[in-house]
Amino acid sequence: MNAIDASAHEMREVSELRAGWRLLVAAMLGAGLSFPSVPFYSIGLFAPLLAREFAWSFASIFAGLAIASVVALLVGPIAGYLVDR
């Protein structure tokens, strides 16, 4: 690849990023603030409070998180199919 081809390739990459930056930001916010990520990153903060307030064991709190994850895993492809229709 010569210098002109490399420059044209870099400009296409930059213009592609410039054109799709809103979608990229929305995807990052969705992944960072959505259902699957929030419980995993905040469970250490809330588990002791939930256990004390509701007299739940840590095992039951984490079992609820595991069940929610499995349900999301099973329902995700169906939801994806319905969204793509």
Secondary structure by P-SEA (a helix, b strand, c coil): ccaaaaaaaaaaaaaaaaacaaaaaaaaaaaaccccccccccccccaaaaaaaccccaaaaaaaaaaaaaaaaaaaaaaaaaaac
